[in-house]
Amino acid sequence: MSQEKVDRYKEQKANRKEIIEKEKRRKKLGRVGMWAALVVVVAGLAASIGISARNSHQRYLDSLPDYNRTSVVISDYTGVTATEADTVEQ
């Protein structure tokens, strides 16, 4: 039993540099993954806030009266002028 422990210790000591490098690499990948996840979450929140604000602004613009619709004004004006001409002639 103790010989197995000694052999395992010697193996760990011989490969200590590689083991430490693997641990550092694993920690670094973990940090990079966490930052990437954080960036994705923040970008998603920012996009949802931006889309919500845009939709709200668009609803506001749609609720304003539209004074640039000349087709309605022209058709109403022609109807008015036609009835005035008819009444003047009679």
N, C-alpha and C positions, 0 to 999 in steps of 0.2 A: 504494500500500500504506500509506504513512504517513498519507495523507489519510483513509483508512478508520479508522485507529486514532484519529486526532484527532476524527473525527465520532462514533465510538463513545464516546470519553471525554467529549465535550460532552453527548451524550445521557445518559450515566450521571450526569454532574454535574447535569444539569437534573432528573433524576428521582431523585436521591439520597435525598430525604426519603421518597418512596414506597417505594423499595427497602429502606431501613432499617426502615420500618414493617412491610413484608411479612416481613422476616427475623425481627423481634421477634415478630410474630404466629405465625409458623411455630414458633419456639422455644417460645413459650408453649403452643401446642397440643400440642407434643411432650411438654412437662413434664406437662401435664394428662393426656394419654393414658397416660404412664408411671405417674403416681400412681393413675389409675383402674385400670390393670392390676394394680398392687401391692395395691390395696384388694381387688380381686376374688380374687387369689391368697390373701391373708391370710384373707379371709372363708371361702374354700373350705377352707383348712386348719383353721380354727377349727370349722367345721361338721362336718368329718370327724372331728375329735377329739371333739367333743361327741356325735356320733351313736355313735361307738365306745364312749365311756364309758357312754352310756345303755344300749346293747345289753349291755355287760358287766354293768352293774348289774341289768338286767332278767333276765339269765341267773342271776345270783346269787340274786335274789328267787325265781325259779322253782325253784331247787334247794333252798330251805328247805322244811321240812315244813309242811303246811297243817293246822293244828289247828282251823280254822273250818268244816270240812266236816261239818255235823251230820247230813246224810242218811246217811252211812256209819255214823256212831256210832249213830243211831237204829235203822237196819236191823239192825245187829249186836246192839244191846241187845234188840230185840224177839225176835230169834232166841234169845238167851240166856234171856230170861224164858219163852219158849214151851217150851224144853227143860226148864227147871227146873220148870215147872208140870206137865209130863208126867211127870217122874220123881217128883214129890211125890205125884201121884195114884196112881201104880202101886204 
